[in-house]
Amino acid sequence: MPKMKTKRGAAKRFRVRPGGSIKRGQAFKRHILTKKTTKNKRQLRGSAEVMAVDIAHVRAMLPYA
C-alpha cells in the first residue's frame, strides 16, 4: 500500500493540540473591514477550536497529525 497523502491545504489551516483538539484560524478578518465594527474585528482576533461535528472531517484530511 502506498502512503496516505496529507491534504496540504488543510495542513496549512489546522494544528492538532497536545490534548487532541484542533486549532483553526478565525475567518472574516482579511478584507472589507471598513463596514465591520471595531468590536466585531476585535472578537475575530486569535484562534478558535474546530467544532466537534467537523473534527472527523479534519482528521481524515490530516492522517498523520
Rosetta silent file (secondary structure, phi, psi, omega in degrees, C-alpha in Angstrom):
SEQUENCE: MPKMKTKRGAAKRFRVRPGGSIKRGQAFKRHILTKKTTKNKRQLRGSAEVMAVDIAHVRAMLPYA
SCORE:     score description
SCORE:     0.000 S_00000001
   1 L     0.000  135.550  174.190    0.000    0.000    0.000 S_00000001
   2 L   -73.943  162.905  177.870    1.290    3.477   -0.769 S_00000001
   3 L   -66.740  150.221  174.606    1.453    6.063    1.953 S_00000001
   4 L   -76.922  142.649 -179.798   -1.624    8.186    2.596 S_00000001
   5 L   -96.080  141.575  173.750   -1.240   11.775    1.479 S_00000001
   6 L   -82.002  137.801  173.232   -1.979   14.743    3.703 S_00000001
   7 L   -71.587  111.539 -170.946   -4.245   17.407    2.201 S_00000001
   8 H   -66.552  -32.362  176.786   -1.736   20.246    2.075 S_00000001
   9 H   -64.191  -38.448  178.482   -4.368   22.979    2.215 S_00000001
  10 H   -70.915  -35.970 -179.231   -5.717   21.507    5.443 S_00000001
  11 H   -63.948  -30.175  179.299   -2.207   21.126    6.887 S_00000001
  12 H   -80.237  -18.592 -174.576   -1.691   24.875    6.468 S_00000001
  13 H  -101.771  -23.290 -173.590   -5.003   25.730    8.133 S_00000001
  14 E  -124.309  147.049  173.382   -5.215   23.374   11.110 S_00000001
  15 E  -130.915  135.755  178.720   -2.947   22.406   14.004 S_00000001
  16 E   -90.588  124.771  179.919   -3.610   19.495   16.370 S_00000001
  17 L   -78.884  161.868 -179.234   -3.099   20.450   20.014 S_00000001
  18 L   -57.495  -32.077  179.980   -1.448   18.082   22.518 S_00000001
  19 L   -78.305   -8.030  178.893   -4.826   17.264   24.070 S_00000001
  20 L   106.284  -14.347  177.033   -6.255   16.201   20.722 S_00000001
  21 L   -75.014  162.156 -175.524   -8.381   19.243   19.930 S_00000001
  22 E  -116.042  130.146 -177.844   -7.799   21.003   16.620 S_00000001
  23 E   -96.662  141.970  177.487   -6.960   24.692   16.362 S_00000001
  24 E  -136.820  160.467  175.158   -8.072   26.854   13.430 S_00000001
  25 E   -83.715  160.434  178.427   -7.756   30.499   12.467 S_00000001
  26 L   -81.582  141.201  176.676  -10.644   32.903   12.529 S_00000001
  27 L   -91.579  172.485  173.777  -12.383   33.736    9.259 S_00000001
  28 L    70.519   26.545 -179.547  -13.800   37.100    8.086 S_00000001
  29 L  -122.605   14.644 -172.729  -10.770   39.179    9.113 S_00000001
  30 L   -92.986  -46.139 -175.023   -8.976   39.530    5.749 S_00000001
  31 L  -152.451  176.132 -173.882  -10.688   42.285    3.775 S_00000001
  32 L    54.432   49.813 -176.410  -13.785   44.505    3.605 S_00000001
  33 L   -89.268  -12.302 -175.396  -13.028   45.567    7.169 S_00000001
  34 L   -68.759  -32.468 -178.598  -14.397   49.117    6.898 S_00000001
  35 L   -87.140   -3.459  178.185  -18.009   48.040    7.246 S_00000001
  36 L   -93.682  142.998 -177.555  -17.275   45.797   10.235 S_00000001
  37 L   -72.760  158.033  178.225  -17.445   47.272   13.707 S_00000001
  38 H   -60.923  -39.336  178.701  -14.379   47.613   15.900 S_00000001
  39 H   -62.053  -43.330 -179.679  -15.951   45.220   18.402 S_00000001
  40 H   -62.590  -45.784 -179.517  -16.541   42.628   15.700 S_00000001
  41 H   -65.447  -36.642  179.043  -12.961   42.873   14.415 S_00000001
  42 H   -65.481  -39.112 -178.678  -11.560   42.644   17.932 S_00000001
  43 H   -75.772  -11.789  177.098  -13.540   39.482   18.640 S_00000001
  44 L   -88.965    0.217  178.682  -12.220   37.902   15.440 S_00000001
  45 L   -69.942  159.039  172.102   -8.633   38.006   16.748 S_00000001
  46 L    78.126 -164.644 -176.505   -6.741   34.910   17.705 S_00000001
  47 E  -113.325  167.602  179.451   -7.569   31.303   17.041 S_00000001
  48 E  -135.496  173.464 -178.898  -10.587   29.113   17.648 S_00000001
  49 E  -102.988  142.859  176.192  -11.314   25.422   18.087 S_00000001
  50 L   -68.832  135.466 -178.506  -12.808   23.203   15.394 S_00000001
  51 L   -66.310  155.724 -174.463  -16.346   22.194   16.314 S_00000001
  52 H   -61.166  -34.328 -177.839  -16.989   18.592   17.370 S_00000001
  53 H   -70.136  -21.621 -176.308  -19.085   17.789   14.287 S_00000001
  54 H   -99.500   -7.591 -173.848  -16.192   18.758   11.969 S_00000001
  55 H   -62.452  -39.247 -179.086  -13.314   17.036   13.784 S_00000001
  56 H   -63.260  -38.174  179.267  -13.760   13.733   11.900 S_00000001
  57 H   -66.478  -42.005 -179.144  -13.550   15.532    8.542 S_00000001
  58 H   -68.261  -41.358  179.109  -10.395   17.397    9.548 S_00000001
  59 H   -63.279  -33.502  177.336   -8.745   14.263   10.923 S_00000001
  60 H   -66.399  -31.268  178.921   -9.417   12.474    7.622 S_00000001
  61 H   -79.825  -20.418 -178.803   -7.542   15.235    5.816 S_00000001
  62 L  -119.859   75.056 -172.325   -4.617   15.047    8.280 S_00000001
  63 L   -66.603  -24.454 -176.879   -3.881   11.321    8.606 S_00000001
  64 L  -105.630    7.243 -179.255   -0.518   11.737   10.366 S_00000001
  65 L   -87.361    0.000    0.000   -1.382   14.612   12.718 S_00000001
